[in-house]
Amino acid sequence: MNHTNPPDPSNPLTATDWSQIAASPEFQALVAAKRRFIIPATIFFVLYYFALPIMVGYFPRLMEMTVIGHVNLAYLFALSQFFMAWILAYLYVRKSARFDAMAAEIVASQNVTVSPR
């Protein structure tokens, strides 16, 4: 079953045009910039996320250490994961403004008209 849409006469770009855009140095720079942020952020997130069960499994005495009242280090670490996710999301939103600007430059330099869907 083919799910491709028929060519849109209001959008003059062809598959060849898109492949030329994808091959352009500007587009390659955009992809590289996104990878430089997304890959390290994802690795950091996964390592931080799995650090809690690993620490609880291998260092239970350390994670049972009381910090404030009945709150131990494991609870504090679990709570910090929410803040870590929010901070990563905030950093991505800030970076994505640069990515959007780079994409807008590519669109403008290629004389591309992008119609809203």
N, CA, C and O atoms as a MOPAC input file, in Angstrom:
PM7 MOZYME 1SCF
protein

 N      0.84400 1    -1.16300 1     0.00000 1
 C      0.00000 1     0.00000 1     0.00000 1
 C      0.89400 1     1.23200 1     0.00000 1
 O      1.77200 1     1.35700 1     0.85300 1
 N      0.68600 1     2.13100 1    -0.93100 1
 C      1.50000 1     3.32900 1    -1.06800 1
 C      0.79400 1     4.49600 1    -0.39000 1
 O     -0.35300 1     4.80800 1    -0.70800 1
 N      1.49200 1     5.14200 1     0.55500 1
 C      0.90400 1     6.24700 1     1.29900 1
 C      1.45000 1     7.59300 1     0.86400 1
 O      1.28600 1     8.57900 1     1.58300 1
 N      2.09400 1     7.66300 1    -0.28800 1
 C      2.62800 1     8.94900 1    -0.72700 1
 C      1.50900 1     9.80500 1    -1.27700 1
 O      0.56800 1     9.31200 1    -1.89900 1
 N      1.62900 1    11.08900 1    -1.03700 1
 C      0.62000 1    12.02100 1    -1.52600 1
 C      0.90500 1    12.37800 1    -2.97500 1
 O      2.06400 1    12.38200 1    -3.39100 1
 N     -0.12200 1    12.67500 1    -3.74400 1
 C      0.11100 1    13.11300 1    -5.12200 1
 C      0.80700 1    14.46900 1    -5.10500 1
 O      0.70900 1    15.19700 1    -4.11700 1
 N      1.50600 1    14.82000 1    -6.18100 1
 C      2.19400 1    16.10100 1    -6.22000 1
 C      1.22400 1    17.25800 1    -5.99300 1
 O      0.11400 1    17.27900 1    -6.52400 1
 N      1.67500 1    18.21300 1    -5.19300 1
 C      0.86400 1    19.38700 1    -4.88500 1
 C      1.21500 1    20.48600 1    -5.86900 1
 O      2.34800 1    20.96800 1    -5.85400 1
 N      0.28600 1    20.90300 1    -6.72800 1
 C      0.61000 1    21.92700 1    -7.72300 1
 C      0.96000 1    23.27900 1    -7.10300 1
 O      1.60900 1    24.10000 1    -7.75000 1
 N      0.53900 1    23.52500 1    -5.85500 1
 C      0.86300 1    24.80100 1    -5.22600 1
 C      2.29700 1    24.82900 1    -4.69500 1
 O      2.82500 1    25.90000 1    -4.39500 1
 N      2.92300 1    23.67000 1    -4.57700 1
 C      4.30700 1    23.59300 1    -4.11700 1
 C      5.16200 1    23.12600 1    -5.28400 1
 O      5.09800 1    21.95900 1    -5.66800 1
 N      5.96700 1    24.02600 1    -5.85600 1
 C      6.69600 1    23.69000 1    -7.08000 1
 C      7.92300 1    22.81100 1    -6.87100 1
 O      8.60000 1    22.48000 1    -7.84500 1
 N      8.23400 1    22.42100 1    -5.64200 1
 C      9.43700 1    21.62200 1    -5.40600 1
 C      9.23300 1    20.17500 1    -5.83000 1
 O      8.16500 1    19.59500 1    -5.63600 1
 N     10.27000 1    19.61600 1    -6.40700 1
 C     10.25600 1    18.21000 1    -6.78200 1
 C     11.18700 1    17.44400 1    -5.85200 1
 O     11.86900 1    18.04300 1    -5.02100 1
 N     11.21600 1    16.14300 1    -5.98600 1
 C     12.11200 1    15.32100 1    -5.17200 1
 C     13.56500 1    15.70000 1    -5.43500 1
 O     14.39400 1    15.65600 1    -4.52600 1
 N     13.87500 1    16.07100 1    -6.67600 1
 C     15.23300 1    16.49600 1    -7.01500 1
 C     15.60400 1    17.75600 1    -6.25500 1
 O     16.72700 1    17.87800 1    -5.76600 1
 N     14.65900 1    18.70700 1    -6.15000 1
 C     14.91600 1    19.93400 1    -5.40600 1
 C     15.24400 1    19.62400 1    -3.95300 1
 O     16.18600 1    20.18300 1    -3.39200 1
 N     14.47300 1    18.73700 1    -3.34900 1
 C     14.71200 1    18.40000 1    -1.94700 1
 C     16.05000 1    17.71000 1    -1.77400 1
 O     16.73500 1    17.94900 1    -0.78000 1
 N     16.44200 1    16.85900 1    -2.71400 1
 C     17.74500 1    16.19200 1    -2.59300 1
 C     18.87800 1    17.19500 1    -2.75700 1
 O     19.92800 1    17.03700 1    -2.13500 1
 N     18.68900 1    18.22600 1    -3.58300 1
 C     19.70800 1    19.27900 1    -3.71000 1
 C     19.81300 1    20.07000 1    -2.41200 1
 O     20.91600 1    20.40600 1    -1.98100 1
 N     18.68400 1    20.36700 1    -1.78900 1
 C     18.69300 1    21.08100 1    -0.51000 1
 C     19.38900 1    20.23200 1     0.54600 1
 O     20.21100 1    20.73800 1     1.31000 1
 N     19.06400 1    18.95300 1     0.59000 1
 C     19.66900 1    18.05600 1     1.58300 1
 C     21.17300 1    17.91800 1     1.38100 1
 O     21.90600 1    17.67800 1     2.34000 1
 N     21.63400 1    18.06600 1     0.15200 1
 C     23.06400 1    17.94600 1    -0.13800 1
 C     23.80800 1    19.26000 1     0.07700 1
 O     25.03800 1    19.27800 1     0.03200 1
 N     23.10900 1    20.33600 1     0.30300 1
 C     23.75900 1    21.64300 1     0.43600 1
 C     24.57400 1    21.72100 1     1.72800 1
 O     24.21900 1    21.08600 1     2.72100 1
 N     25.65700 1    22.49100 1     1.72300 1
 C     26.48300 1    22.63700 1     2.93000 1
 C     25.70900 1    23.25900 1     4.09800 1
 O     25.96000 1    22.92900 1     5.25700 1
 N     24.77900 1    24.14800 1     3.79400 1
 C     23.99300 1    24.78600 1     4.85200 1
 C     23.12400 1    23.76400 1     5.57600 1
 O     23.02800 1    23.77200 1     6.80300 1
 N     22.48900 1    22.88300 1     4.79700 1
 C     21.64100 1    21.86100 1     5.39500 1
 C     22.49000 1    20.87500 1     6.18700 1
 O     22.09900 1    20.44900 1     7.27400 1
 N     23.64400 1    20.51200 1     5.65000 1
 C     24.54700 1    19.60500 1     6.36200 1
 C     25.00900 1    20.23100 1     7.67700 1
 O     25.15000 1    19.53500 1     8.68200 1
 N     25.24500 1    21.55600 1     7.67000 1
 C     25.63700 1    22.25200 1     8.90400 1
 C     24.49700 1    22.21900 1     9.92200 1
 O     24.74100 1    22.06300 1    11.11900 1
 N     23.26000 1    22.36300 1     9.45700 1
 C     22.09600 1    22.29100 1    10.33900 1
 C     21.99600 1    20.91200 1    10.98100 1
 O     21.81100 1    20.79300 1    12.19200 1
 N     22.11700 1    19.88600 1    10.17000 1
 C     22.03300 1    18.51200 1    10.68800 1
 C     23.16300 1    18.25200 1    11.68900 1
 O     22.94400 1    17.63600 1    12.73200 1
 N     24.37100 1    18.72400 1    11.36600 1
 C     25.50800 1    18.52500 1    12.27200 1
 C     25.29600 1    19.27000 1    13.58900 1
 O     25.61000 1    18.74100 1    14.65500 1
 N     24.76800 1    20.48600 1    13.52500 1
 C     24.51700 1    21.26000 1    14.74300 1
 C     23.48500 1    20.55700 1    15.62800 1
 O     23.63600 1    20.50100 1    16.84800 1
 N     22.44400 1    20.02800 1    15.00300 1
 C     21.43200 1    19.31400 1    15.77800 1
 C     22.01400 1    18.05700 1    16.40700 1
 O     21.71800 1    17.74300 1    17.55900 1
 N     22.83600 1    17.34200 1    15.65900 1
 C     23.45200 1    16.12700 1    16.20600 1
 C     24.38600 1    16.45200 1    17.37300 1
 O     24.43900 1    15.71200 1    18.35500 1
 N     25.13100 1    17.57600 1    17.26100 1
 C     26.05700 1    17.94700 1    18.34000 1
 C     25.32400 1    18.21900 1    19.64400 1
 O     25.90700 1    18.07600 1    20.71900 1
 N     24.06800 1    18.60300 1    19.56900 1
 C     23.30400 1    18.81100 1    20.80000 1
 C     22.52700 1    17.56000 1    21.19500 1
 O     22.58600 1    17.13300 1    22.34800 1
 N     21.81100 1    16.98000 1    20.26400 1
 C     20.86900 1    15.90700 1    20.57600 1
 C     21.56700 1    14.63100 1    21.05300 1
 O     21.10900 1    14.00900 1    22.01200 1
 N     22.64400 1    14.23600 1    20.41700 1
 C     23.30900 1    12.98300 1    20.79700 1
 C     23.89900 1    13.06700 1    22.20500 1
 O     23.62700 1    12.18300 1    23.01800 1
 N     24.70300 1    14.10400 1    22.53500 1
 C     25.20700 1    14.17100 1    23.91800 1
 C     24.09000 1    14.33200 1    24.95400 1
 O     24.17200 1    13.75700 1    26.03900 1
 N     23.05100 1    15.10500 1    24.63200 1
 C     21.94400 1    15.28800 1    25.57600 1
 C     21.22800 1    13.96500 1    25.82600 1
 O     20.85100 1    13.66800 1    26.95900 1
 N     21.04100 1    13.18300 1    24.79200 1
 C     20.37600 1    11.88800 1    24.93500 1
 C     21.23500 1    10.92300 1    25.75000 1
 O     20.72400 1    10.21300 1    26.61600 1
 N     22.52500 1    10.89600 1    25.47500 1
 C     23.42700 1    10.02300 1    26.23500 1
 C     23.41900 1    10.42200 1    27.70600 1
 O     23.32600 1     9.56500 1    28.58500 1
 N     23.51600 1    11.73200 1    27.97200 1
 C     23.48900 1    12.20400 1    29.35300 1
 C     22.18700 1    11.79600 1    30.03600 1
 O     22.20400 1    11.31300 1    31.16900 1
 N     21.05100 1    11.99100 1    29.34800 1
 C     19.74900 1    11.65100 1    29.92300 1
 C     19.68900 1    10.16700 1    30.28000 1
 O     19.27600 1     9.81400 1    31.38500 1
 N     20.09000 1     9.31000 1    29.37200 1
 C     20.00800 1     7.86200 1    29.61100 1
 C     20.92100 1     7.45400 1    30.76600 1
 O     20.52100 1     6.66900 1    31.62600 1
 N     22.13900 1     7.98300 1    30.78700 1
 C     23.06300 1     7.64900 1    31.87900 1
 C     22.52200 1     8.13200 1    33.22400 1
 O     22.57100 1     7.40800 1    34.21900 1
 N     22.00900 1     9.35700 1    33.24500 1
 C     21.47200 1     9.90800 1    34.49100 1
 C     20.25500 1     9.11400 1    34.94900 1
 O     20.10300 1     8.82200 1    36.13500 1
 N     19.38900 1     8.76800 1    33.99400 1
 C     18.16700 1     8.02900 1    34.31800 1
 C     18.48800 1     6.65400 1    34.91800 1
 O     17.89000 1     6.25500 1    35.91700 1
 N     19.43000 1     5.93600 1    34.30800 1
 C     19.75100 1     4.58900 1    34.78400 1
 C     20.71700 1     4.58800 1    35.95500 1
 O     20.95800 1     3.54000 1    36.55300 1
 N     21.27400 1     5.74400 1    36.29200 1
 C     22.17300 1     5.81500 1    37.44600 1
 C     21.42800 1     5.49300 1    38.74000 1
 O     22.00400 1     4.86600 1    39.63000 1
 N     20.17600 1     5.90000 1    38.87000 1
 C     19.41900 1     5.65000 1    40.10200 1
 C     19.25500 1     4.15900 1    40.38300 1
 O     19.65800 1     3.71400 1    41.45800 1
 N     18.68600 1     3.36300 1    39.47700 1
 C     18.55400 1     1.94100 1    39.81600 1
 C     19.90200 1     1.24100 1    39.98500 1
 O     20.02300 1     0.31100 1    40.78200 1
 N     20.89800 1     1.68000 1    39.24900 1
 C     22.22700 1     1.07400 1    39.40600 1
 C     22.79800 1     1.40300 1    40.77900 1
 O     23.32800 1     0.53200 1    41.46800 1
 N     22.68300 1     2.67700 1    41.17300 1
 C     23.20000 1     3.08300 1    42.48600 1
 C     22.45000 1     2.38300 1    43.62200 1
 O     23.05700 1     1.94800 1    44.60100 1
 N     21.13400 1     2.27900 1    43.48200 1
 C     20.34500 1     1.60000 1    44.52400 1
 C     20.71600 1     0.11900 1    44.58600 1
 O     20.77200 1    -0.46700 1    45.66700 1
 N     20.96800 1    -0.48000 1    43.42900 1
 C     21.32200 1    -1.90100 1    43.40500 1
 C     22.71100 1    -2.19300 1    43.92900 1
 O     22.89100 1    -3.14600 1    44.68800 1
 N     23.70200 1    -1.39900 1    43.54400 1
 C     25.08500 1    -1.68200 1    43.90400 1
 C     25.57900 1    -0.94600 1    45.15500 1
 O     26.52400 1    -1.39600 1    45.80300 1
 N     24.95000 1     0.17000 1    45.49600 1
 C     25.37300 1     0.95200 1    46.65800 1
 C     24.16600 1     1.29900 1    47.53900 1
 O     23.88000 1     2.47600 1    47.75900 1
 N     23.45900 1     0.28400 1    48.04100 1
 C     22.23900 1     0.55800 1    48.80100 1
 C     22.49000 1     1.34800 1    50.08500 1
 O     21.67400 1     2.19200 1    50.45400 1
 N     23.58000 1     1.09500 1    50.75400 1
 C     23.86300 1     1.82200 1    52.01100 1
 C     24.04700 1     3.31600 1    51.73700 1
 O     23.56500 1     4.15400 1    52.49900 1
 N     24.73700 1     3.64200 1    50.65700 1
 C     24.92200 1     5.04600 1    50.29200 1
 C     23.58100 1     5.70500 1    49.97600 1
 O     23.31200 1     6.81900 1    50.42600 1
 N     22.75100 1     5.02400 1    49.21200 1
 C     21.47800 1     5.61000 1    48.78500 1
 C     20.46600 1     5.68000 1    49.93200 1
 O     19.51200 1     6.45500 1    49.86300 1
 N     20.66400 1     4.87700 1    50.98900 1
 C     19.78700 1     4.92900 1    52.16100 1
 C     20.16400 1     6.05600 1    53.11700 1
 O     19.44900 1     6.32300 1    54.08400 1
 N     21.27200 1     6.70500 1    52.84800 1
 C     21.74900 1     7.76200 1    53.74200 1
 C     20.72100 1     8.89400 1    53.81900 1
 O     20.29100 1     9.43900 1    52.80200 1
 N     20.34100 1     9.23100 1    55.05700 1
 C     19.34000 1    10.27100 1    55.27900 1
 C     19.96400 1    11.63300 1    55.02500 1
 O     21.07400 1    11.92300 1    55.47000 1
 N     19.21800 1    12.47000 1    54.29200 1
 C     19.70500 1    13.80600 1    53.95800 1
 C     18.97600 1    14.84400 1    54.79900 1
 O     19.60100 1    15.63200 1    55.50900 1
 N     17.64900 1    14.83900 1    54.71400 1
 C     16.81200 1    15.78100 1    55.46700 1
 C     15.62300 1    15.00000 1    56.01600 1
 O     14.84700 1    14.43800 1    55.24300 1
 N     15.47100 1    14.95900 1    57.30600 1
 C     14.33300 1    14.24200 1    57.90300 1
 C     14.32900 1    12.78800 1    57.47600 1
 O     15.29900 1    12.05900 1    57.68400 1
 N     13.20000 1    12.37100 1    56.86600 1
 C     13.07500 1    10.99100 1    56.38800 1
 C     13.44100 1    10.85600 1    54.91100 1
 O     13.26200 1     9.79000 1    54.32200 1
 N     13.94400 1    11.91200 1    54.32300 1
 C     14.30100 1    11.89900 1    52.89600 1
 C     15.73100 1    11.38500 1    52.76000 1
 O     16.67100 1    11.94500 1    53.32300 1
 N     15.86800 1    10.30200 1    51.99600 1
 C     17.21300 1     9.75100 1    51.79900 1
 C     17.77600 1    10.17600 1    50.43800 1
 O     17.10300 1    10.84300 1    49.65300 1
 N     18.99700 1     9.78300 1    50.18400 1
 C     19.69000 1    10.17200 1    48.96100 1
 C     18.98800 1     9.62900 1    47.71400 1
 O     18.97500 1    10.29500 1    46.67900 1
 N     18.40900 1     8.43400 1    47.79900 1
 C     17.70900 1     7.85700 1    46.64700 1
 C     16.49600 1     8.70300 1    46.26300 1
 O     16.26600 1     8.94600 1    45.07800 1
 N     15.72200 1     9.15100 1    47.24300 1
 C     14.57100 1    10.01200 1    46.94700 1
 C     15.02600 1    11.33900 1    46.35100 1
 O     14.40900 1    11.84700 1    45.41500 1
 N     16.09300 1    11.89200 1    46.88700 1
 C     16.61200 1    13.15000 1    46.37900 1
 C     17.09700 1    13.00700 1    44.93200 1
 O     16.86300 1    13.88200 1    44.09800 1
 N     17.77100 1    11.89700 1    44.65400 1
 C     18.24700 1    11.63700 1    43.29600 1
 C     17.06000 1    11.46200 1    42.34200 1
 O     17.08400 1    11.97200 1    41.22100 1
 N     16.03300 1    10.75000 1    42.78100 1
 C     14.83800 1    10.55300 1    41.94500 1
 C     14.16700 1    11.89200 1    41.65600 1
 O     13.73800 1    12.13500 1    40.52800 1
 N     14.07200 1    12.75200 1    42.65000 1
 C     13.49000 1    14.07800 1    42.44200 1
 C     14.33700 1    14.90000 1    41.48000 1
 O     13.80300 1    15.65900 1    40.67100 1
 N     15.64900 1    14.75200 1    41.56500 1
 C     16.53100 1    15.52100 1    40.68600 1
 C     16.33600 1    15.14700 1    39.21800 1
 O     16.65300 1    15.94100 1    38.33200 1
 N     15.82100 1    13.95500 1    38.95300 1
 C     15.59900 1    13.55100 1    37.56700 1
 C     14.52800 1    14.40800 1    36.89600 1
 O     14.59100 1    14.64700 1    35.69000 1
 N     13.54500 1    14.87100 1    37.67100 1
 C     12.54800 1    15.78500 1    37.09900 1
 C     13.21400 1    17.08600 1    36.67400 1
 O     12.97200 1    17.59200 1    35.57800 1
 N     14.05600 1    17.62300 1    37.55500 1
 C     14.73100 1    18.87600 1    37.24700 1
 C     15.68200 1    18.72300 1    36.06500 1
 O     15.78900 1    19.61500 1    35.22300 1
 N     16.36600 1    17.59100 1    36.01000 1
 C     17.26400 1    17.32700 1    34.89400 1
 C     16.49500 1    17.30600 1    33.57800 1
 O     16.95600 1    17.87500 1    32.58900 1
 N     15.34600 1    16.66600 1    33.55000 1
 C     14.54500 1    16.61900 1    32.32700 1
 C     14.05400 1    18.00800 1    31.94400 1
 O     14.06800 1    18.36200 1    30.76500 1
 N     13.62100 1    18.80100 1    32.92100 1
 C     13.16200 1    20.16300 1    32.63000 1
 C     14.30200 1    21.03200 1    32.10900 1
 O     14.10800 1    21.83400 1    31.19600 1
 N     15.47600 1    20.87500 1    32.68200 1
 C     16.63000 1    21.66400 1    32.23500 1
 C     17.02600 1    21.27500 1    30.81600 1
 O     17.31100 1    22.14200 1    29.99000 1
 N     17.04600 1    19.97600 1    30.52900 1
 C     17.35200 1    19.54400 1    29.16600 1
 C     16.31100 1    20.06300 1    28.17500 1
 O     16.65900 1    20.47700 1    27.07000 1
 N     15.03900 1    20.04200 1    28.56500 1
 C     13.99000 1    20.56700 1    27.68800 1
 C     14.18500 1    22.06500 1    27.45300 1
 O     14.03700 1    22.53900 1    26.32700 1
 N     14.51400 1    22.80500 1    28.50100 1
 C     14.76300 1    24.24100 1    28.37300 1
 C     15.94700 1    24.50800 1    27.44000 1
 O     15.87800 1    25.38400 1    26.57800 1
 N     17.03200 1    23.74900 1    27.61600 1
 C     18.20000 1    23.93300 1    26.76100 1
 C     17.87600 1    23.61800 1    25.30400 1
 O     18.36100 1    24.29200 1    24.39500 1
 N     17.04800 1    22.58200 1    25.08400 1
 C     16.67000 1    22.25200 1    23.70700 1
 C     15.81800 1    23.36100 1    23.09500 1
 O     15.99900 1    23.70400 1    21.92600 1
 N     14.90500 1    23.91700 1    23.85900 1
 C     14.06500 1    25.00200 1    23.33600 1
 C     14.94000 1    26.18600 1    22.94300 1
 O     14.72300 1    26.80300 1    21.90000 1
 N     15.92700 1    26.50100 1    23.77500 1
 C     16.84000 1    27.60700 1    23.43900 1
 C     17.63500 1    27.29800 1    22.18400 1
 O     17.77400 1    28.15600 1    21.31200 1
 N     18.15800 1    26.08700 1    22.08000 1
 C     18.93700 1    25.68900 1    20.90600 1
 C     18.06900 1    25.61000 1    19.65800 1
 O     18.52200 1    25.93900 1    18.56200 1
 N     16.82700 1    25.17600 1    19.82200 1
 C     15.96900 1    25.00600 1    18.65500 1
 C     15.67200 1    26.33300 1    17.96400 1
 O     15.37100 1    26.35400 1    16.77000 1
 N     15.75300 1    27.43800 1    18.70000 1
 C     15.58300 1    28.75000 1    18.06000 1
 C     16.70500 1    28.96300 1    17.04000 1
 O     16.47200 1    29.51000 1    15.96100 1
 N     17.90300 1    28.53600 1    17.38000 1
 C     19.02400 1    28.63900 1    16.42500 1
 C     18.80900 1    27.69300 1    15.24700 1
 O     19.07700 1    28.05200 1    14.10000 1
 N     18.32500 1    26.48400 1    15.53300 1
 C     18.06100 1    25.53500 1    14.45000 1
 C     16.99600 1    26.07500 1    13.50400 1
 O     17.11600 1    25.95000 1    12.28500 1
 N     15.95600 1    26.67400 1    14.07000 1
 C     14.89300 1    27.25200 1    13.24500 1
 C     15.42600 1    28.38300 1    12.38100 1
 O     15.03600 1    28.51300 1    11.22100 1
 N     16.32000 1    29.20800 1    12.93800 1
 C     16.90600 1    30.30100 1    12.16500 1
 C     17.75400 1    29.75400 1    11.01800 1
 O     17.72100 1    30.28300 1     9.90700 1
 N     18.50900 1    28.69700 1    11.29200 1
 C     19.31600 1    28.07600 1    10.23900 1
 C     18.42800 1    27.50000 1     9.14200 1
 O     18.73500 1    27.62700 1     7.95600 1
 N     17.32600 1    26.86800 1     9.54100 1
 C     16.39400 1    26.30300 1     8.55500 1
 C     15.74200 1    27.41200 1     7.73000 1
 O     15.55700 1    27.25900 1     6.52300 1
 N     15.39600 1    28.51400 1     8.36700 1
 C     14.79100 1    29.63500 1     7.64900 1
 C     15.76800 1    30.21100 1     6.62100 1
 O     15.36000 1    30.58900 1     5.52300 1
 N     17.05400 1    30.27900 1     6.97300 1
 C     18.06500 1    30.74600 1     6.01700 1
 C     18.16800 1    29.81100 1     4.82000 1
 O     18.30900 1    30.26200 1     3.68300 1
 N     18.09900 1    28.51500 1     5.07700 1
 C     18.16100 1    27.53900 1     3.98500 1
 C     16.96800 1    27.71600 1     3.06800 1
 O     17.11400 1    27.73600 1     1.84600 1
 N     15.79700 1    27.84300 1     3.65100 1
 C     14.57700 1    28.02000 1     2.85400 1
 C     14.67500 1    29.29600 1     2.02700 1
 O     14.33300 1    29.29900 1     0.84400 1
 N     15.14600 1    30.39100 1     2.64800 1
 C     15.24900 1    31.66600 1     1.94700 1
 C     16.28700 1    31.60800 1     0.83200 1
 O     16.07400 1    32.17100 1    -0.24200 1
 N     17.40500 1    30.93600 1     1.07400 1
 C     18.46000 1    30.89000 1     0.06300 1
 C     18.10300 1    30.00900 1    -1.13700 1
 O     18.65800 1    30.17700 1    -2.22300 1
 N     17.18700 1    29.08600 1    -0.93700 1
 C     16.79000 1    28.16800 1    -2.00600 1
 C     15.52600 1    28.65400 1    -2.72400 1
 O     15.04200 1    27.99700 1    -3.64600 1
 N     15.00100 1    29.78700 1    -2.30600 1
 C     13.74600 1    30.30700 1    -2.87400 1
 C     12.62700 1    29.28300 1    -2.77600 1
 O     11.87200 1    29.07600 1    -3.72600 1
 N     12.53100 1    28.65100 1    -1.62400 1
 C     11.54200 1    27.62100 1    -1.39200 1
 C     10.29500 1    28.25700 1    -0.80300 1
 O     10.38400 1    29.09400 1     0.09600 1
 N      9.15000 1    27.86600 1    -1.30000 1
 C      7.90900 1    28.29000 1    -0.67500 1
 C      7.35100 1    27.09900 1     0.06100 1
 O      7.05700 1    26.06200 1    -0.53400 1
 N      7.21200 1    27.25400 1     1.34300 1
 C      6.68600 1    26.16200 1     2.16800 1
 C      5.26600 1    26.50300 1     2.51700 1
 O      4.99100 1    27.51400 1     3.16300 1
 N      4.35300 1    25.64100 1     2.07900 1
 C      2.94500 1    25.88200 1     2.37100 1
 C      2.56900 1    25.16000 1     3.65300 1
 O      3.01200 1    24.03400 1     3.88300 1
 N      1.75900 1    25.79400 1     4.48800 1
 C      1.32000 1    25.12600 1     5.72300 1
 C      0.41400 1    23.95300 1     5.41200 1
 O     -0.33800 1    23.97300 1     4.43700 1
 N      0.49000 1    22.94600 1     6.23700 1
 C     -0.35800 1    21.75800 1     6.00700 1
 C     -1.62700 1    21.88700 1     6.76300 1
 O     -2.47400 1    20.99600 1     6.70300 1

